[in-house]
């Protein structure tokens, strides 16, 4: 139980980081789904890729939409490699 709780704390911390640093106002649901379904280390790998892209000026660090787009792409690529589907499924009305 303690191990599961620690994993949930890590997921919460990663999600808080994503929302604080990469939320363009449209990515909240996607980040929540990713944090729920994907391992923490994989999400951190995606963040590291975006940080590397910002360091090499491939992504403008001051442009929140560009950062969010780059992170979303990195997370989707890594999720596809794991066979994880991150699409939101809404219940029909």
C-alpha positions as CSV (number, residue, x, y, z in Angstrom):
1,X,0.0,0.0,0.0
2,X,2.8,2.4,0.9
3,X,4.5,1.9,-2.5
4,X,1.2,2.7,-4.3
5,X,0.7,5.8,-2.2
6,X,4.2,7.0,-3.0
7,X,3.6,6.4,-6.7
8,X,0.4,8.5,-6.5
9,X,2.3,11.3,-4.8
10,X,4.9,11.2,-7.6
11,X,2.1,11.4,-10.2
12,X,0.5,14.3,-8.4
13,X,3.9,16.1,-8.2
14,X,4.5,15.6,-11.9
15,X,1.0,16.7,-12.8
16,X,1.4,19.9,-10.7
17,X,4.7,20.6,-12.6
18,X,3.0,20.1,-15.9
19,X,0.1,22.4,-15.0
20,X,2.4,25.1,-13.6
21,X,4.9,25.1,-16.4
22,X,3.3,23.8,-19.6
23,X,-0.4,24.6,-19.3
24,X,-1.6,26.7,-22.2
25,X,-5.2,26.7,-21.0
26,X,-6.2,23.8,-23.2
27,X,-4.0,21.0,-21.9
28,X,-5.3,20.3,-18.4
29,X,-7.4,17.3,-19.3
30,X,-4.6,15.8,-21.5
31,X,-2.0,16.2,-18.7
32,X,-4.4,14.6,-16.2
33,X,-5.0,11.6,-18.4
34,X,-1.3,11.2,-19.1
35,X,-0.4,11.4,-15.4
36,X,-3.0,8.8,-14.6
37,X,-2.2,6.3,-17.4
38,X,1.6,6.7,-17.9
39,X,4.5,5.9,-15.6
40,X,6.1,8.9,-14.0
41,X,9.5,8.3,-15.4
42,X,8.1,8.4,-19.0
43,X,6.4,11.7,-18.3
44,X,9.7,13.0,-16.9
45,X,11.5,11.8,-20.0
46,X,9.0,13.9,-22.1
47,X,9.6,17.0,-20.0
48,X,13.4,16.5,-20.4
49,X,12.9,16.3,-24.2
50,X,11.1,19.7,-24.1
51,X,13.6,21.2,-21.8
52,X,16.3,20.1,-24.2
53,X,14.4,21.6,-27.2
54,X,14.1,24.9,-25.2
55,X,17.8,24.9,-24.4
56,X,18.7,24.5,-28.1
57,X,16.2,27.2,-29.0
58,X,14.0,24.7,-31.0
59,X,11.1,25.7,-28.8
60,X,10.6,29.3,-27.5
61,X,10.7,29.1,-23.7
62,X,8.6,32.2,-23.4
63,X,5.8,30.9,-25.7
64,X,3.5,28.8,-23.5
65,X,1.5,27.4,-26.5
66,X,4.7,26.3,-28.1
67,X,5.9,24.6,-24.9
68,X,2.6,22.9,-24.4
69,X,2.5,21.7,-28.0
70,X,6.0,20.3,-27.8
71,X,5.2,18.5,-24.5
72,X,2.0,17.1,-25.8
73,X,3.8,15.8,-28.9
74,X,6.5,14.2,-26.8
75,X,4.0,12.6,-24.4
76,X,1.9,11.3,-27.3
77,X,5.0,9.8,-29.0
78,X,6.2,8.1,-25.8
79,X,2.6,6.8,-25.0
80,X,2.3,5.3,-28.5
81,X,5.6,3.5,-27.9
82,X,4.0,2.0,-24.8
83,X,0.7,1.2,-26.4
84,X,-1.1,3.7,-24.2
85,X,-4.1,5.5,-25.7
86,X,-4.5,9.0,-24.3
87,X,-7.7,10.1,-26.1
88,X,-10.4,11.4,-23.9
89,X,-13.6,9.4,-24.1
90,X,-16.7,11.4,-23.3
91,X,-20.0,9.7,-22.4
92,X,-22.7,10.3,-25.0
93,X,-25.5,12.5,-23.9
